[in-house]
Amino acid sequence: MLGSSASHKLLERPRMIQKSTLGALLLLPSFAYAATVLPSPPELDNKSYVLMDYETGQILAAKNENEKLAPASMTKMMTSFIIEQKLLKGELTENEQVRMNESAWCRGSSTESCMYVPLNGTATVLEMLRGIIIQSGNDASKAVAEHVAGNEGTFAHMMNQEAKRIGMVNTHFMNSTGMPAEGHYSTAKDMAVLAQHIIKESSKYYPIYSEKEFTFNGIKQGNRNALLYTDPSVDGLKTGHTEEAGYCLTTSSKRGPMRLISVIFGTPSMNERAGQTRTLLAWGFANFETANVQPANQVLAKAKVWFGKSNDVQIGLAENFNVTMPKGQADKIKTQIVVQPKLNAPLAKGQVVGKLVASLDGKVIAEKPLVALKPVEESGFFARMIDHIKMFFSNLF
């Protein structure tokens, strides 16, 4: 991890240091507060759970978070995410018609949830998306999978590719619905990562996850996420249930500037999955807060630039730097600037040139990329020759 090895010495801002290598500029995934005493997370009767801070991806509480389990209909979060991304890229259109083939058609058995699109009938992509998210329609999931990829098996391959891209390292999908299948599994942590990407990358379509009902073909069905009806801070995401999986729920809740994601696998009942989620969220909001470490687009320092029309570049953050931590600790955060060595022109505006590191109680808790706030053009030939000479002598000392 960044800043974890002995060679990665950090100096408090406003001083800067340069490093020979710049690791992955990502926020660290978990907390370690030696000097902070937190109440223990609640004891919950389930197979696995995770409570994640949305902004940073930090895990606030967890049990068996990497255990591979059947995700049931929470699988459909990946199905809907792929559809949303294809809509945003223009590879699908909202009014595009999707046919309900016999291979996808739902006969209305009590063992599966359905949107009830008639055999050989059609629905638009946007209607199918609502049927997947709100009604948890297996028929809609399979129909869209066939529409996008030709068959469900090929679509499952696409799901696995997307899972790998976003960092779901312990997940493998065999179908688009979450119906039981050998080799079909995920984890609480991976589902939280997926929820995080849906909220951020599919923001145009994310409000659908909070819709309480959807009517199609004259059949009105309610969203199975009970917390949508009782907690106004909850705005998604997806339930799941099979005999193998038990009752599962991925939820997001936003209160003030802070958004939490909870994932619960394997509770014994619908009431339990809602109650346990409510308890977990309450514990998170009671004990943690989100603090703004540094706003975006402010000049934090100037860094030396070689071979440029300007000898230095203003550096800052492209995005606000927020960190979630135990309440009452925000004033103890310290920050350090780390800049790549020997920045060479040309530099584009927004180009990553370093990182801002936040620490608490002497431990690195989060970091954010530093970028060039203005471009630096390359200088002329003779000016570059002079810089080459200067660089040569600077390397001698």
N, C-alpha and C positions, 0 to 999 in steps of 0.2 A: 504494500500500500504506500501511497505517497507520504513522505515525511516520517516513515516508520523506521528506516534504517539509520545507523549511526552516521553515515556519510552525508545524510540530508540535513545539514545544519540550517536552522532557520533563525533569522533576526527579526526583532519586532519592528513593525512599521513605525516611522517612514523609511527606515533604512532598507536597502535592497541587497539581495545576494544573487549571484549567477551560479547556475548549476551546469555541469557538463551534460547531463541528461535530464529531460523533463518527462516524467511518467504520465500515465493516463490521467487526464484532468477531469476527474470524476469525484463526486461527493462520497465520503466514506459511508459505509453501509450501517454502522451501528455505533452505539455510545459506549464509553467506558469512563465513568465518573468516580474516581477514587474517593473524592472528598464530598460527594453528594449522597445522602441517604434517601432513598425513595421507598415508599410503601410497596410491598410485594404486589405483583400483578395478581388479579383474581384467579382462584382455582376454578377451572371450568371442566365440565364433563363432556369432553370431545376428544377426537383423535389427534387434532392438530389445530394450531391457530397462529396468526401473525397480526400484530398491530404495527402499521408502518406510517411514518410521516410522509405525506405526499410530496412536499416541497423538496426534501432532501433524500428520500429513499431510506432514511434511517429506521432501523427496527427498534421499536420502543419496548415491545414485549413479544414473546414467542414461546411456543411449545411444539416440539417435533416439526419445526418449520420446513425441514428438508426431506421429510418422510414422503415417499411416493405413494399416493393414494388415488382412488377413483374420484374424479372431480364432478361426475354427473353433469347436469346441465350448465354448470359454470364453464364448461367447455365452450358453450355458445358465445362467451365473451370473445374468444379468438375468431369464431365464425363472423360475428358482427364487426369486429375490428378490421378484418380483411375487407369486408364489404365497404365499410366506412372509408378506408384508405383508397380503395378503388374508385369510390365516388369522388373523393377529394382530388384524385389524380386525373379524373375525367375518363377512366377506363370503364366506368359504368355511369348511367344517368338515372336520376331518381324516378323518372317516369318510364323507364325501360321495362318491358313486359317480361315476366318470368313464368314459364309454363310448369304446371304441376304434372309431372310424369307419374306413371304408375309406381315406379321404383321409389318415389318420394312421397306418394300419396298416403295420407293418414286415414285409417279406417275407423278411428275413434275408439281404440281400445283403452281400457282403464289403466294400462301400464305406461302410457306415454301421453305427453301434452301435445296439443295440435293447434294450428291456426285455422284448420278446416277450409283450405282452398279446395274447390271441387276437382275431381279427376279430370285432367286435360284442360282445366280452367287456367286462368292467368291472374297474376297480381303484379303490381309495380315493384321495383326494387325497394323503394321506400316503404311500401306496405309490408313487404317481406321482412325488412329490417325491423319494423315495429312488431311483426309477428314473432320474430326471434327473441327480441329483447323483452317485450312486455308479456307476451303469451307463452314464451318458451316453446314455440312450435317446432317440433321435430321435422314436420313436413316442410315448413318454410326453410329450415336449415339445409335439408337435403336438396330441395329444389334449387336454392341459390348456389349450393356447392356444384351441382350438375350444370347449372347455367354458366358459372364462371370457369370451371375446370373440365367439363365434359363428363366427369363421374366423381363420386364422393371420395374414392381412393386417391385420385390425383389432387383433389382439394385438401385432403388430410396431409399430403406431402407439402403443399403450400403452407398449411398451418404450422407444420414442424419447422419449415424454413423461417417463417416469421417469428416463431418462438425463439429460435436460435439467434436471430438478428437482435431481438430486444433483451436478450439475456436470461431467458427462461431455461436454466441449465439442467433441470431435473424433470422435464416434461416431454411426453411423447403422445401424440394424438393418432388415433386410428379412424376416427370419424368426426363428423361436424356437429354431432348432437350431444355426445356424452353418454350414449347408451353403452352398457357394459360390453367391454371387448378386451381380450388379452393384449397386453402391451399398451393400453390406454391409461395414462396416469399423469398426475401433476403434483405440485406441492403447494402448501399455503403461501410460502414465500414467492414462488413463481406466479401464482394467481394475483398476488399483490402487485408484482412488477407489471403484469398485464393490465391490471386496473389503472395503474399509474400512467401507462402509455395511452390507454383509451382516453382518459381525462385530458391529457395534454395534447395528444396528436389528433384526436377526433373531437375536438371541442365543439365543432359545428353540430355534431350529432349527439353529443353527450346528454343534452336535455331529454332525449327520448328515454334514457334509463330511469328518469324520475316520473315518467308518465304513469298514472295509476290504472289506466284501463285502455283497451283498444277494441274496436268493433270491426269485424270483417265478416262478410257473407251473412250479415244479420245476427252474428253471434258476438256478444260483448263478454270480454274476459278481463279480469282484474290482474294487476301485477301481484306476483306472489311474495314480493318483499314487504313484509308486514310493517317494517319500520317507516316506510314511505307514508303510512297513514297516521303514525303516532309521533314522529320526530321530524319537525320541519327542517332540521339541519342535514338530514339524510337525503341524498339525491341520486342514488344508484347503489349497486350495480346489478347483481344477478344471484338468483337462488339455484339450488340443485338438489336433487334427491333421487336415489335408487336404493334398493335393498342393500347393495354392496357398500355404497358410499355413505349412507345415512343422510341426515339433513344438513345441507351445506349452505353457506351464504358469504358472498363477497359484497362489502358495503363501503361506501364513502360518505363522510360527514364533514361539513365545513362550518366552523363556528369562529366568527371574526376572521383574522388572517390565517388561521390554522386549519388545515385539512388533514384528516386521518383516513387511512384505509384499513379495514379489518377483514380478515379472511378466516372462516371457521369451517373445518371439515368434521363430519361424522358426529353430529349431535343426535340425540335420540328422538327428537320431535320438532315440529314446526315452531311450537312455542319456545322450545329450548334454544333453537338457533337464533331466534329474534331476541330472547332475553339475554343470552350470553353475549351477543353482539352489542346490545345496549349497555351491558355491564362493562365490557371491554372498552368501548368508546368513552364511557363516563370516567373510567380510570385514567385513560390517556389525556382527556381534556382537563381533568382535575390536577394532574401532576406535571404537565408539560406546557410550554408556551413557545411561540415562534417569535424570534427577535430578528430585526433587520441589522445585519452586521455592517453592510455598506450598500448604499444605493448605486444604481447603474449610471453610467455616462458622466461620472465625475473623475477629474484628473487626480490620480493617486500618486503618480510619480512620472519622471521623465527618464527614459532609458537611452543609453548610448547606441547610435546607429552608424554602421560603417557603410561607405560607398553610396551615401545618399546626398541629395541636395540639402537636406537638413541633417545636423549632427546628432539630433536626438528625436525621440518620439514620445508623445503623451500616451500614457497607458492607464486603463481603467477597466471597469466591468461592463459587459454588454447587457447583463441582466442583474436585477437586484439580488443581493446575496443574503438569503434568509437562512437561519439555523433554528431548529427546534431543540429545546433543552429543558431540563428540570426548571420549574418556576423559581424565580428569584436569583438566577445565575447569570442573567444577560450582561450585567455590568462587569463581570469577571472575564469576559471574552477578550482575548488578545489576538491581533492579526499580524501576519508577516507577508511580505512581498517576495516572491521568487521569480526572477527573470531569466529567460534563456540567455546563454552566453553568446556574445558576438552576433548581435542582430544585424543582418545584412539587408540593404535596400535592393530591390523595391519591397515596400511593405504596404499591404492593402489595409484599408480601414476595416476593422473587425477581425484582423488576423491575430491568432493566438500567439502571444509572446511570453507568457508566464502564467503564474497563478497567485491567488490571494488565499492564504492559509489561515484558518481560524482555530485557536486552541483554547482549552479550558482546563484549569488545574494541571497545566503542563502537558496535556494530551491533545493531539490533533483530532478535531471533531468533524471538520468539513473543509472543503476547498473549492474554489471556483476559478475558471479560466480568466486571465487578464488578457485584454486585447489592445491593439493599436486603435486609439480614438480618432486618429487622422492618418491619411496615407502619406508615405514618404517615397518620393520618386528617386530613381537611380540617378547618380551624378554623372557628369561627363567623364571622358576617358582619362584626362590628366588628373582630375580630382580623385578618381578611383586609384590611380597609380600612387598618389600621395598617401592615400589611406592604406594601401598595401604596405608601403614602407613603414608607416606608423604602426600598423598591426604587427609587422615583423619585429620591430624593436620592443613593442609592448609584451610580446611573447618571451623575450629574453629575460624579463624581470618579473 
